Amino acid sequence: MVTTLDLAVKTRDAHERLNGQYGVDPIRGRVDPMHELIGTILSHRTTFANERTAYQTMRERFPTWEAVRDAPLDALIDAIKTANYPEIKAPYIQNVLTVLIAERGEANIDFLRDMSTEEAMDWLNRLPGVGPKTSTLLLLFSFHKPVLPVDTHVHRVTQRLGLIGPKVSAEKAHKLLLSYLPSDATVLYNFHKHFFWHGQRVCFWYNPNCTGCVLNDMCDFYQTGRTAVLSSTPIRKNK
């Protein structure tokens, strides 16, 4: 029977291998935490290039956060149209700005730096459309809090490895994987970035390059014939 200790050891071993594969970097986030917050909302289910274009166009058309908040919805949707689902993201952005400015008097979240991790997570998760992925990315990248973002790539790679169960959601994986790792922001940043990159470059969504993977000897998915049905990936079709 696999124990929690076994999973923690395996998680750290996988992390060390990816450190060797990709190198260890200091935390790099956007200079402006508000950019990180709104940019992360825009980034959901789109590419970095499309997110960047959407953000730049939005700020060119609406130079202040109050202007973004008060923009006609159709105009904001058009400004961020390069990001997928702009009709969903635009109301989220305006609602976040409405709540933030009403509560704090300005569109500024630097106060999160002085909060405990738990307080900052709770505050962010009260914002409309903000969940664990957005909160953890912001707190780790901008404020170096010891949290672990789990996006679709991190979820997929860790689930295939067997670090989390086959039905564990990305939301539940945040706390589960965090419990296996040191409470160190730099370690968690590199874990997130490396598993993210590995999902982009090797452990693809549909046809992963298992033979070229440095983790294949410890990967449950590969070792059991790539037939497992996992919540992070589609049901595979027999050829």
Residue pairs with C-beta under 8 A, 6 or more apart in sequence:
2 162
4 179
4 180
7 162
7 163
7 180
8 179
8 180
8 181
10 161
10 162
10 163
10 218
11 158
11 163
11 177
11 180
11 181
12 180
12 181
13 218
14 161
14 163
14 215
14 218
15 181
15 187
15 190
15 191
15 194
17 214
17 215
18 191
18 194
18 195
18 198
18 214
18 215
19 190
19 194
20 214
21 194
21 198
21 214
22 190
22 193
22 194
22 197
22 198
24 186
24 190
25 189
25 190
25 193
26 186
27 140
27 141
27 144
27 185
27 186
27 189
28 141
29 36
29 140
29 141
29 142
30 36
30 39
30 141
30 142
33 109
33 110
33 112
33 138
33 142
33 143
34 65
34 107
34 108
34 109
35 55
36 137
36 138
36 141
36 142
37 96
37 109
37 130
37 134
37 138
38 55
38 93
38 96
39 51
39 52
39 55
40 133
40 134
40 137
40 138
41 89
41 92
41 93
41 96
41 129
41 130
41 134
42 51
42 54
42 55
42 80
42 83
42 89
42 93
43 51
43 83
44 84
44 85
44 89
44 133
45 84
45 85
46 54
46 82
46 83
46 84
50 82
50 83
50 84
51 82
51 83
53 82
54 79
54 80
54 81
54 82
54 83
54 86
55 80
57 79
57 80
57 82
58 68
58 76
58 79
58 80
59 68
61 71
61 75
61 79
62 68
62 71
62 76
62 79
65 97
65 101
65 107
66 97
66 101
66 107
68 76
68 93
68 94
68 97
69 94
69 97
69 98
69 101
69 107
71 79
71 94
73 90
73 91
73 94
76 90
76 93
76 94
77 86
77 87
77 90
78 86
80 86
80 89
80 90
80 93
83 89
89 129
91 129
92 128
92 129
92 130
93 129
95 127
95 128
95 129
96 127
96 128
96 129
96 130
97 107
99 126
99 127
99 128
100 107
100 109
100 127
101 107
104 111
109 138
112 120
112 123
112 124
112 138
112 139
112 142
112 143
113 143
115 123
117 139
117 145
117 146
117 147
120 135
120 139
120 143
120 145
121 135
121 136
121 139
121 147
124 130
124 134
124 135
124 138
124 139
125 131
125 132
125 135
131 171
132 149
132 150
132 171
132 174
133 149
133 150
133 151
133 170
135 147
136 147
136 148
136 149
136 150
136 174
137 149
139 145
139 147
140 146
140 147
140 148
140 149
140 185
140 188
140 189
140 192
141 189
144 185
144 186
145 185
146 183
146 184
146 185
146 188
147 174
147 178
147 188
148 174
148 177
148 178
148 181
148 188
148 191
148 192
149 174
149 192
150 158
150 170
150 171
150 173
150 174
150 177
150 192
151 170
151 196
152 170
152 199
152 205
152 232
153 195
153 196
153 197
153 198
153 199
153 200
153 203
154 170
154 173
154 177
154 192
154 195
154 196
154 199
155 164
155 169
155 170
155 173
155 232
156 199
156 203
156 205
156 230
156 232
156 233
157 195
157 198
157 199
157 203
158 164
158 173
158 177
158 195
159 165
159 166
159 168
159 173
159 221
159 230
159 231
159 232
159 233
160 203
160 208
160 219
160 220
160 221
160 222
160 228
160 230
160 232
160 233
161 215
161 218
161 219
161 220
161 221
162 219
162 220
162 221
163 177
163 180
164 172
164 173
164 176
164 177
166 228
166 229
166 230
166 231
167 231
168 176
168 231
169 231
170 232
177 191
178 188
181 187
181 188
181 191
182 188
198 213
198 215
199 205
202 208
202 209
202 212
202 213
203 209
203 213
205 233
205 234
206 233
206 234
208 221
208 226
210 216
210 219
210 221
210 222
210 226
213 219
213 222
216 222
216 223
217 223
220 228
221 228
221 230
226 236
227 236
229 235
